[in-house]
Amino acid sequence: MARSPGADLPADFPLPVPAVVHERRRDLVRRWWRSRGHQRNLRYWILFRGLPVLAGLVVLYVVTGFVVGWRDAYDVSLGIESPADTRAPVLAWFLSVAGWLVMPGVAGAVAGYVVSDSIASRRSRGLDEQFPQISKDELRDILRELGDE
C-alpha cells in the first residue's frame, strides 16, 4: 500500500512550501535554443528549419491578404488565379512562387525525414558494417585475383 508523504509526521509538523521557479523569458529562449542539438531528426527539422519557413510563409500570406484580399491571396497561393490579375502583382508573384515551391518542399522534406528515420530504426547493422572500407593494397590484390581467372 502506498503511503502519502508526511503520513508518519504529526499533524502540526510544518511541511516546506514547494519552490516555484519563474524563469526569465530570455533564459527560457536561451535554454530552448541550446537544446537544439538534443532533438531527434524530425523534431529538430520542424523546430529549427520548418517553423521559420512556415512563419515567413504566414507573414507573406497575411500581408498579401491585406493588400489584394483574402480570397485572391488564397487563389494565388494555390495557383487558381494568376498573380498578374491582382492589385499588387509583385507581392502576389512572391506568394505564388511560395505556394508552388515552398509548401511542397516542406511537405517533401518532412516525408523524407519520416522515411529515413523509419529506415534507420529498422536497420540491424550500420552502413560501416555493411560496406567495410578496404585499403588500396587489398583492392589491388582483389583485382589481380579477378584478372587471373
Secondary structure, 3 states (H helix, E strand, C coil): CCCCCCCCCCCCCCCCCCCCCCCCHHHHHHHHHHHHHHCCHHHHHHHHHHHHHHHHHHHHHHHHHHHHCHHHHHHHHHCCCCHHHCCCHHHHHHHHHHHHHHHHHHHHHHHHHHHHHHHHHHCCCCHHHHCCCCCHHHHHHHHHHHHHC
